[in-house]
Amino acid sequence: MDEHQKFMEAAIQEARQGLAEGGIPIGSVLVKDGMIIGSGHNRRVQKKSAVLHAEMDCLENAGRLKASDYQKCVIYSTLSPCDMCTGTILLYKIPVVVIGENETFKGPEDYSQSRGIQLINLESEACKQLMRDFIRARPELWNEDIGV
């Protein structure tokens, strides 16, 4: 299993944990020097939060880092990051974003790339199926999460 697949699998496990908790199945991990230094999953439902998307939870769980540390990281997300999460990635200058898929939702990827972010889409069938199943089962919760 290549490195991107290994870390995406950790993000998928986070997504499954979120689903098991009654939340939205999106997971994320932050990797520096080949090691996971933060992980999280969408916990908007569980924490009654307006902003706790998977990437935000992941960064929160990584704790305070120096700007130079973020610039050596790769963030993995099972789903294309939304505007809010993209803004945070840009703010901290995380140079590489690896996504599981962007078929069920596509964030501002062109904008990210125009700002110098390297975006890698693994087009993971596992990530797509996780989201398809969730959207079919809980469309109202999904629409709330993406601001529809």
PyMOL commands that set and color helices and strands:
alter all, ss='L'
color gray80, all
select helices_A, chain A and resi 3-20+44-47+54-62+67-70+83-91+109-114+125-137+139-145
alter helices_A, ss='H'
color red, helices_A
select strands_A, chain A and resi 27-32+35-41+73-77+96-99+118-121
alter strands_A, ss='S'
color yellow, strands_A
deselect
rebuild
show_as cartoon
